[in-house]
Amino acid sequence: MRVLILDPFSGAAGDMITGALLDCGADRETVVRAMRSVVTEPTVTRVTRAGIRALKVDTRSTPVHRTLEDVEKRIDEAAPDVPAPALAMAHRVFRRISVAEEEVHGHHVHFHEVGADDAVADIIGACTALHALAVDGIQILPVTLGHGTGTGSHGTFPIPAPATAAILKHSGLATISGIHTGELCTPTGAALLAEFATKAVVDLPAYTITATGYGAGTRDPKHTPNVLRAMIVETTGAVPAGGMPEDTVDILETNVDDVSGEVIAHAIAAFMDGGARDASATPIIMKKGRPGFLIRVISLPATSAALAELMARELGTLGIRCIPAVHRFIAERTIEEIEVEIVGKCKKMPVKCGWMHGSVYMLKAEFGPAREFAAEIGVPVRDVLRAVETAGWKYMTEQKQGAGAP
């Protein structure tokens, strides 16, 4: 099994992550071409930080304030030069940032620093580099945040920045303050690490290091290297030929017989927002013939304790069973935006794609947006779902043919 280990011991920013992945072996031409679709020619140079040689990525772009819609349009414009899974990942990274900004500021209108072209290019570059490395899983070591205060478009803020803290709160990633003042982990870096953590591998067995890389930050303190380290390792648990990547999850369960369907629906949504990989409710017959529900939550081991507490609070249950370290096979999945036309009205609709060996093997329209579109145009939702999935398969086929064209 090929695993990427990221060690943000001096913090994390988008350019540091991109530089580390390039230094670890990601194809430079592919990554630079993807970034060039957003900014003028980025530079990748070899620098030294406190005695450690690292790659420094510079984009030299100007500040721009954008809405999430503006940023996503900017990302979509890069589609001809960015692999589809990397493009979808970049969209998810910015949505994480948008959710965090709204959580901190309320109704969120504009990105400031994170909406500039350099941030867009860094995120596209990092996602493209990760895709190019083709790893089976990722392990992220504790993130160093720094301490003190910083200054941004909203004035003076505590470190970690409120948006950074909000992103990491939902990620399940471990963090430490470290001994240095200043902002060591940016919102962009936090969002990238949080997204990468969705491919987390836990309880990593013995492994062999096959590649190392260092991405440099701008500052160069004398006594601590301002770099982020990446390592590619090969474990003994290799993916079988023709098989799927593997990881380990915990299964949390509890039985309830005094909770309404509305509360259960709300609780399931809360579990997913809290980092659960899946959540469900199954009707059961309990002791003395009472009807009830089996509530089951699938969690990464790092978030199991927090999710168990959330289950207890939301459901009022007194005990949560944990079935630890359940082995599972997983497929890479992305959300793609597909343009569809129904009864003369065009709209971009999200579809969930499952990937295996670089190709889509499963494609499904997202029900919520399809239901809203169906209500908007007065068409049965099943017809909208069918049209979106048909358009999705057509789009993915065209993308594959375009990628294979001479």
Secondary structure, DSSP 8 states (H G I E B T S, - for coil): -EEEEEE-TT-B-HHHHHHHHHHTT--HHHHHHHHHTTSS--EEEEEEETTEEEEEEE-------B-HHHHHHHHHHTGGGS-HHHHHHHHHHHHHHHHHHHHHHSS---BSGGGSHHHHHHHHHHHHHHHHHT-SEEEE--EE--BSEEEETTEEEESS-HHHHHHHHTT---EE--S-BS--B-HHHHHHHHHHGGGB--S--SEEEEEEEEEE-S---SSS--EEEEEEEEESS---TT---EEEEEEEEEEESS--HHHHHHHHHHHHHTT-SEEEEEEEE-GGG-EEEEEEEEE-GGGHHHHHHHHHHHH--S--EEEEEEEEE--EEEEEEEEEEETTEEEEEEEEEEEETTEEEEEEE-HHHHHHHHHHHT--HHHHHHHHHHHHHHHHHHHHHHHH--
